[in-house]
């Protein structure tokens, strides 16, 4: 199920950010610092983890309220769970171990037999599409906003 013209509006927002990455040590990319607006890390620079704040920022530009948290796993308590991914839904992944507090969050693009391709921020340090093992997915989430049904 690849993204197409039926993709939710936040995907166009995310795609417009492709290639954004932190600046070198000693300088700050103000775009990434702006992703933190409205979250619990507002005012921080581009050197902290920013996958969750990127998702929050993209949704906000589309009129959807996010979690307000920089923690990827905060999305496990947000919106509605999906039994299977759909274009533009939010994938929540574990990192290091399934029981760790660490994770990753990004938007679903497509799936192969063994991987999911996600569009997100802080994916190898940039906004890009990247493949992740299917077994790392904890949940798929969708906004509860009725008009996005």
N, CA, C and O of each residue as an XYZ file, in Angstrom:
596
protein
N       0.842     -1.181      0.000
C       0.000      0.000      0.000
C       0.887      1.243      0.000
O       1.141      1.803      1.066
N       1.359      1.685     -1.147
C       2.195      2.884     -1.201
C       1.362      4.149     -1.062
O       0.143      4.137     -1.232
N       2.048      5.235     -0.750
C       1.370      6.521     -0.648
C       1.004      7.014     -2.037
O       1.742      6.801     -2.998
N      -0.135      7.671     -2.132
C      -0.588      8.212     -3.407
C      -1.431      9.453     -3.149
O      -1.314     10.086     -2.100
N      -2.277      9.794     -4.109
C      -3.101     10.989     -3.958
C      -4.097     10.860     -2.821
O      -4.678     11.859     -2.398
N      -4.307      9.654     -2.317
C      -5.216      9.428     -1.199
C      -4.515      9.582      0.145
O      -5.126      9.351      1.189
N      -3.260      9.962      0.135
C      -2.497     10.116      1.378
C      -3.072     11.246      2.217
O      -3.583     12.226      1.675
N      -2.992     11.114      3.531
C      -3.476     12.190      4.400
C      -2.611     13.445      4.238
O      -1.471     13.361      3.781
N      -3.155     14.605      4.611
C      -2.467     15.878      4.349
C      -1.104     16.029      5.020
O      -0.263     16.770      4.513
N      -0.862     15.364      6.124
C       0.429     15.508      6.803
C       1.572     14.867      6.015
O       2.737     15.174      6.266
N       1.262     13.993      5.078
C       2.316     13.379      4.270
C       2.926     14.402      3.317
O       4.139     14.399      3.108
N       2.118     15.262      2.747
C       2.653     16.330      1.891
C       3.558     17.246      2.705
O       4.591     17.703      2.216
N       3.168     17.511      3.947
C       3.998     18.333      4.843
C       5.337     17.637      5.068
O       6.391     18.261      4.948
N       5.297     16.350      5.395
C       6.527     15.594      5.656
C       7.414     15.526      4.417
O       8.630     15.695      4.514
N       6.820     15.283      3.265
C       7.611     15.194      2.024
C       8.304     16.512      1.693
O       9.397     16.518      1.128
N       7.678     17.611      2.040
C       8.289     18.925      1.779
C       9.543     19.135      2.618
O      10.339     20.029      2.328
N       9.726     18.329      3.647
C      10.882     18.443      4.540
C      12.014     17.471      4.184
O      13.043     17.466      4.859
N      11.848     16.659      3.153
C      12.874     15.683      2.785
C      14.246     16.348      2.697
O      14.395     17.416      2.103
N      15.235     15.705      3.291
C      16.606     16.201      3.250
C      17.006     17.086      4.415
O      18.190     17.382      4.578
N      16.046     17.521      5.234
C      16.401     18.347      6.396
C      17.253     17.505      7.339
O      16.931     16.353      7.627
N      18.347     18.099      7.817
C      19.269     17.393      8.723
C      19.897     18.388      9.684
O      19.900     19.590      9.419
N      20.429     17.896     10.799
C      21.101     18.807     11.747
C      22.324     19.458     11.118
O      22.945     18.902     10.213
N      22.653     20.629     11.608
C      23.878     21.302     11.205
C      25.048     20.722     12.010
O      24.839     20.014     12.995
N      26.250     21.022     11.592
C      27.452     20.545     12.277
C      27.520     21.087     13.704
O      26.854     22.063     14.049
N      28.335     20.435     14.514
C      28.533     20.894     15.898
C      28.904     22.365     15.907
O      29.685     22.831     15.077
N      28.334     23.084     16.854
C      28.608     24.506     16.971
C      27.586     25.384     16.273
O      27.608     26.606     16.423
N      26.682     24.766     15.506
C      25.600     25.513     14.875
C      24.312     24.697     14.974
O      24.343     23.493     15.228
N      23.194     25.365     14.773
C      21.881     24.737     14.962
C      21.042     24.935     13.711
O      20.964     26.043     13.180
N      20.423     23.877     13.246
C      19.467     24.003     12.157
C      18.151     24.492     12.766
O      17.495     23.742     13.488
N      17.758     25.728     12.489
C      16.551     26.276     13.103
C      15.282     25.530     12.691
O      14.280     25.572     13.404
N      15.319     24.848     11.542
C      14.141     24.098     11.105
C      13.862     22.957     12.069
O      12.712     22.743     12.454
N      14.890     22.226     12.464
C      14.704     21.119     13.410
C      14.316     21.658     14.773
O      13.446     21.094     15.437
N      14.944     22.733     15.197
C      14.562     23.345     16.479
C      13.088     23.744     16.443
O      12.404     23.672     17.464
N      12.596     24.159     15.288
C      11.181     24.519     15.142
C      10.261     23.306     15.262
O       9.124     23.441     15.714
N      10.737     22.116     14.863
C       9.922     20.905     15.007
C       9.538     20.684     16.473
O       8.487     20.108     16.755
N      10.365     21.131     17.389
C      10.121     20.916     18.818
C       9.005     21.793     19.387
O       8.546     21.561     20.505
N       8.566     22.798     18.627
C       7.533     23.726     19.099
C       6.277     22.961     19.520
O       5.774     22.107     18.790
N       5.794     23.286     20.701
C       4.579     22.651     21.212
C       4.806     21.305     21.868
O       3.851     20.609     22.213
N       6.084     20.928     22.045
C       6.386     19.658     22.718
C       7.157     19.934     24.011
O       7.479     21.078     24.330
N       7.439     18.866     24.738
C       8.158     19.001     26.002
C       9.649     19.286     25.827
O      10.378     19.365     26.816
N      10.113     19.441     24.587
C      11.513     19.816     24.346
C      11.609     21.117     23.549
O      12.632     21.397     22.924
N      10.545     21.902     23.575
C      10.564     23.197     22.889
C      11.734     24.015     23.415
O      11.965     24.080     24.622
N      12.469     24.638     22.500
C      13.625     25.436     22.876
C      14.943     24.684     22.781
O      16.008     25.293     22.891
N      14.893     23.370     22.578
C      16.124     22.594     22.421
C      16.668     22.756     21.007
O      15.975     23.241     20.113
N      17.923     22.343     20.820
C      18.564     22.478     19.515
C      18.296     21.261     18.629
O      17.378     20.482     18.888
N      19.101     21.109     17.592
C      18.919     20.010     16.647
C      19.763     18.783     16.984
O      19.874     17.870     16.166
N      20.358     18.750     18.171
C      21.252     17.650     18.539
C      20.571     16.574     19.391
O      21.208     15.586     19.755
N      19.286     16.753     19.713
C      18.551     15.739     20.476
C      17.741     14.881     19.500
O      17.585     15.239     18.333
N      17.236     13.764     19.980
C      16.387     12.925     19.134
C      15.143     13.701     18.721
O      14.510     14.353     19.552
N      14.794     13.634     17.452
C      13.707     14.467     16.962
C      12.698     13.748     16.073
O      11.933     14.403     15.365
N      12.679     12.421     16.094
C      11.687     11.703     15.280
C      10.263     12.023     15.731
O       9.385     12.255     14.901
N      10.036     12.034     17.030
C       8.693     12.285     17.553
C       8.254     13.728     17.333
O       7.100     13.984     16.990
N       9.170     14.666     17.530
C       8.786     16.062     17.339
C       8.521     16.346     15.861
O       7.699     17.203     15.534
N       9.203     15.640     14.974
C       8.926     15.791     13.542
C       7.503     15.331     13.219
O       6.770     16.032     12.522
N       7.111     14.162     13.719
C       5.756     13.655     13.505
C       4.739     14.641     14.080
O       3.744     14.966     13.434
N       4.997     15.109     15.291
C       4.110     16.070     15.962
C       3.960     17.335     15.108
O       2.846     17.824     14.918
N       5.064     17.861     14.600
C       5.077     19.084     13.797
C       4.298     18.892     12.497
O       3.488     19.744     12.131
N       4.536     17.774     11.793
C       3.837     17.517     10.525
C       2.334     17.415     10.737
O       1.554     18.001      9.987
N       1.934     16.675     11.753
C       0.504     16.556     12.050
C      -0.096     17.919     12.372
O      -1.185     18.250     11.905
N       0.619     18.708     13.172
C       0.133     20.025     13.556
C      -0.112     20.920     12.360
O      -1.080     21.681     12.342
N       0.762     20.840     11.346
C       0.590     21.647     10.140
C      -0.663     21.229      9.384
O      -1.215     22.005      8.605
N      -1.111     19.996      9.619
C      -2.326     19.492      8.971
C      -3.550     19.621      9.884
O      -4.627     19.127      9.550
N      -3.386     20.284     11.032
C      -4.506     20.515     11.933
C      -4.812     19.387     12.887
O      -5.894     19.346     13.472
N      -3.871     18.464     13.055
C      -4.066     17.328     13.957
C      -3.173     17.516     15.176
O      -1.989     17.820     15.034
N      -3.722     17.341     16.356
C      -2.975     17.495     17.603
C      -2.201     16.213     17.890
O      -2.765     15.119     17.868
N      -0.896     16.357     18.162
C      -0.048     15.205     18.474
C       0.023     14.934     19.964
O      -0.873     15.312     20.718
N       1.089     14.279     20.380
C       1.236     13.895     21.793
C       1.852     14.991     22.646
O       1.661     15.006     23.862
N       2.591     15.910     22.028
C       3.291     16.929     22.800
C       4.558     16.408     23.448
O       5.174     17.110     24.250
N       4.955     15.199     23.119
C       6.117     14.569     23.737
C       7.196     14.261     22.700
O       6.904     13.970     21.540
N       8.447     14.333     23.150
C       9.567     13.954     22.302
C       9.854     12.458     22.360
O      10.729     11.967     21.647
N       9.128     11.732     23.201
C       9.333     10.287     23.299
C       8.553      9.560     22.206
O       7.342      9.741     22.073
N       9.244      8.750     21.437
C       8.604      8.017     20.345
C       7.466      7.133     20.857
O       6.416      7.041     20.221
N       7.671      6.493     21.991
C       6.651      5.575     22.497
C       5.423      6.288     23.065
O       4.438      5.634     23.407
N       5.466      7.610     23.172
C       4.273      8.341     23.614
C       3.136      8.160     22.612
O       1.969      8.324     22.968
N       3.462      7.827     21.369
C       2.453      7.648     20.330
C       1.658      6.361     20.519
O       0.616      6.184     19.889
N       2.134      5.466     21.374
C       1.386      4.236     21.653
C       0.068      4.525     22.368
O      -0.847      3.704     22.325
N      -0.039      5.678     23.023
C      -1.252      6.065     23.744
C      -2.051      7.130     23.005
O      -2.948      7.738     23.589
N      -1.749      7.362     21.755
C      -2.356      8.438     20.974
C      -3.249      7.855     19.893
O      -2.945      6.796     19.343
N      -4.333      8.522     19.585
C      -5.187      8.119     18.476
C      -5.796      6.748     18.661
O      -6.031      6.291     19.780
N      -6.044      6.108     17.540
C      -6.659      4.780     17.507
C      -5.667      3.759     16.967
O      -4.935      4.049     16.021
N      -5.634      2.563     17.557
C      -4.778      1.518     16.990
C      -5.367      0.984     15.690
O      -6.584      0.951     15.515
N      -4.499      0.572     14.795
C      -4.921     -0.058     13.545
C      -4.465     -1.510     13.544
O      -3.384     -1.818     14.046
N      -5.262     -2.393     12.995
C      -4.860     -3.797     12.919
C      -3.852     -4.031     11.797
O      -3.110     -5.014     11.812
N      -3.832     -3.126     10.831
C      -2.867     -3.191      9.724
C      -2.552     -1.754      9.312
O      -3.386     -0.866      9.488
N      -1.363     -1.519      8.768
C      -1.014     -0.146      8.384
C      -1.843      0.348      7.210
O      -2.300     -0.430      6.373
N      -2.025      1.658      7.173
C      -2.649      2.312      6.035
C      -1.799      3.519      5.675
O      -1.036      4.010      6.507
N      -1.920      3.994      4.463
C      -1.089      5.087      3.963
C      -1.074      6.263      4.925
O      -2.121      6.822      5.254
N       0.124      6.637      5.375
C       0.291      7.801      6.239
C       0.061      7.571      7.706
O       0.194      8.503      8.499
N      -0.284      6.345      8.101
C      -0.471      6.100      9.534
C       0.871      6.200     10.252
O       1.929      6.222      9.624
N       0.804      6.258     11.550
C       2.006      6.407     12.360
C       2.456      5.044     12.850
O       1.700      4.318     13.496
N       3.696      4.706     12.534
C       4.292      3.474     13.014
C       5.151      3.761     14.234
O       5.982      4.669     14.228
N       4.936      2.973     15.278
C       5.735      3.092     16.498
C       6.594      1.835     16.592
O       6.078      0.717     16.580
N       7.901      2.029     16.685
C       8.843      0.916     16.688
C       9.623      0.870     17.992
O       9.794      1.888     18.663
N      10.089     -0.312     18.340
C      10.986     -0.423     19.489
C      12.422     -0.288     18.997
O      12.745     -0.561     17.841
N      13.267      0.145     19.930
C      14.692      0.293     19.644
C      15.451     -0.322     20.806
O      15.084     -0.116     21.963
N      16.493     -1.066     20.519
C      17.344     -1.789     21.467
C      16.662     -3.040     21.990
O      17.218     -4.133     21.878
N      15.462     -2.908     22.563
C      14.688     -4.090     22.963
C      13.218     -3.707     23.037
O      12.876     -2.539     23.220
N      12.361     -4.697     22.893
C      10.915     -4.467     22.929
C      10.481     -3.839     24.258
O       9.505     -3.089     24.296
N      11.196     -4.141     25.342
C      10.829     -3.645     26.674
C      11.495     -2.327     27.044
O      11.202     -1.769     28.101
N      12.379     -1.823     26.203
C      13.068     -0.563     26.469
C      12.099      0.607     26.366
O      11.039      0.489     25.751
N      12.457      1.726     26.963
C      11.659      2.946     26.788
C      11.971      3.606     25.451
O      11.256      4.508     25.014
N      13.040      3.155     24.807
C      13.488      3.765     23.554
C      12.666      3.271     22.363
O      12.195      2.133     22.336
N      12.510      4.146     21.395
C      11.757      3.763     20.216
C      12.013      4.694     19.053
O      12.921      5.525     19.074
N      11.195      4.530     18.051
C      11.235      5.384     16.862
C       9.802      5.518     16.372
O       8.984      4.620     16.570
N       9.503      6.635     15.736
C       8.165      6.879     15.207
C       8.277      7.598     13.874
O       9.104      8.495     13.710
N       7.436      7.197     12.915
C       7.444      7.801     11.582
C       6.162      7.398     10.860
O       5.344      6.646     11.391
N       6.002      7.906      9.646
C       4.802      7.658      8.853
C       4.993      6.471      7.912
O       6.033      6.336      7.267
N       3.977      5.618      7.844
C       4.009      4.438      6.976
C       3.928      4.847      5.511
O       3.093      5.666      5.127
N       4.822      4.255      4.684
C       4.822      4.473      3.243
C       4.397      3.200      2.523
O       3.449      3.203      1.737
N       5.110      2.109      2.801
C       4.800      0.825      2.165
C       5.460     -0.301      2.946
O       6.208     -0.070      3.895
N       5.166     -1.515      2.526
C       5.672     -2.691      3.229
C       6.182     -3.713      2.223
O       5.626     -3.858      1.134
N       7.247     -4.422      2.598
C       7.730     -5.563      1.831
C       7.506     -6.797      2.697
O       6.867     -6.708      3.745
N       8.013     -7.921      2.283
C       7.845     -9.140      3.080
C       8.491     -9.034      4.459
O       7.970     -9.586      5.428
N       9.611     -8.336      4.556
C      10.351     -8.291      5.816
C      10.543     -6.896      6.394
O      11.050     -6.759      7.507
N      10.149     -5.859      5.664
C      10.405     -4.484      6.108
C       9.193     -3.581      5.926
O       8.301     -3.840      5.119
N       9.204     -2.516      6.707
C       8.288     -1.412      6.471
C       9.141     -0.227      6.061
O      10.224     -0.009      6.603
N       8.648      0.527      5.111
C       9.343      1.731      4.681
C       8.591      2.895      5.312
O       7.390      3.070      5.102
N       9.322      3.683      6.086
C       8.732      4.789      6.824
C       9.327      6.109      6.367
O      10.504      6.184      6.013
N       8.507      7.146      6.378
C       8.921      8.515      6.095
C       8.958      9.243      7.429
O       7.937      9.372      8.105
N      10.141      9.719      7.805
C      10.228     10.370      9.102
C      11.471     11.213      9.256
O      12.334     11.277      8.381
N      11.526     11.854     10.403
C      12.661     12.676     10.769
C      13.638     11.899     11.622
O      13.266     10.932     12.286
N      14.880     12.322     11.603
C      15.949     11.686     12.360
C      16.097     10.217     11.982
O      16.344      9.366     12.837
N      15.948      9.934     10.715
C      16.180      8.589     10.188
C      17.564      8.623      9.557
O      17.752      9.128      8.450
N      18.529      8.071     10.291
C      19.948      8.204      9.948
C      20.311      9.674      9.817
O      21.090     10.061      8.945
N      19.730     10.496     10.705
C      20.083     11.900     10.809
C      19.405     12.846      9.847
O      19.767     14.021      9.789
N      18.436     12.373      9.093
C      17.783     13.256      8.126
C      16.303     12.919      7.997
O      15.847     11.900      8.515
N      15.563     13.766      7.313
C      14.187     13.444      6.931
C      14.288     12.658      5.632
O      14.763     13.166      4.616
N      13.830     11.406      5.681
C      13.905     10.548      4.513
C      13.007      9.338      4.690
O      12.442      9.119      5.762
N      12.881      8.554      3.627
C      12.251      7.249      3.708
C      13.337      6.246      4.045
O      14.446      6.310      3.516
N      13.002      5.310      4.940
C      13.989      4.321      5.362
C      13.278      3.020      5.717
O      12.155      3.043      6.222
N      13.926      1.884      5.454
C      13.365      0.565      5.750
C      13.715      0.139      7.165
O      14.834      0.352      7.633
N      12.736     -0.470      7.848
C      12.908     -1.010      9.198
C      12.351     -2.425      9.218
O      11.376     -2.708      8.521
N      12.950     -3.326     10.005
C      12.427     -4.691     10.085
C      10.981     -4.702     10.619
O      10.656     -3.991     11.571
N      10.136     -5.506     10.001
C       8.737     -5.624     10.432
C       8.612     -5.978     11.907
O       7.704     -5.504     12.590
N       9.518     -6.808     12.393
C       9.409     -7.255     13.790
C       9.648     -6.141     14.806
O       9.390     -6.331     15.995
N      10.134     -4.987     14.361
C      10.351     -3.852     15.270
C       9.100     -3.010     15.490
O       9.087     -2.135     16.356
N       8.049     -3.265     14.716
C       6.816     -2.479     14.841
C       6.058     -2.892     16.092
O       5.741     -4.066     16.283
N       5.772     -1.910     16.942
C       4.953     -2.134     18.131
C       3.474     -1.892     17.845
O       2.612     -2.612     18.350
N       3.184     -0.878     17.036
C       1.794     -0.533     16.780
C       1.699      0.425     15.599
O       2.658      1.116     15.254
N       0.531      0.447     14.998
C       0.155      1.422     13.982
C      -0.935      2.283     14.590
O      -1.859      1.762     15.213
N      -0.840      3.611     14.418
C      -1.806      4.529     15.031
C      -2.395      5.467     13.983
O      -1.761      5.786     12.978
N      -3.627      5.899     14.248
C      -4.339      6.808     13.349
C      -5.052      7.854     14.190
O      -5.566      7.533     15.261
N      -5.095      9.110     13.724
C      -5.787     10.160     14.502
C      -7.257      9.809     14.733
O      -7.883      9.141     13.909
N      -7.786     10.255     15.834
C      -9.197     10.047     16.136
C     -10.073     11.152     15.557
O     -11.294     11.114     15.703
N      -9.460     12.134     14.903
C     -10.197     13.240     14.297
C     -11.202     12.671     13.289
O     -10.797     12.012     12.332
N     -12.498     12.911     13.483
C     -13.526     12.279     12.638
C     -13.343     12.505     11.141
O     -13.553     11.575     10.362
N     -12.962     13.703     10.710
C     -12.874     13.971      9.279
C     -11.718     13.236      8.597
O     -11.624     13.241      7.370
N     -10.837     12.604      9.380
C      -9.727     11.861      8.781
C     -10.042     10.368      8.698
O      -9.226      9.583      8.217
N     -11.222      9.983      9.167
C     -11.722      8.641      9.297
C     -11.266      7.601      8.420
O     -11.702      6.456      8.542
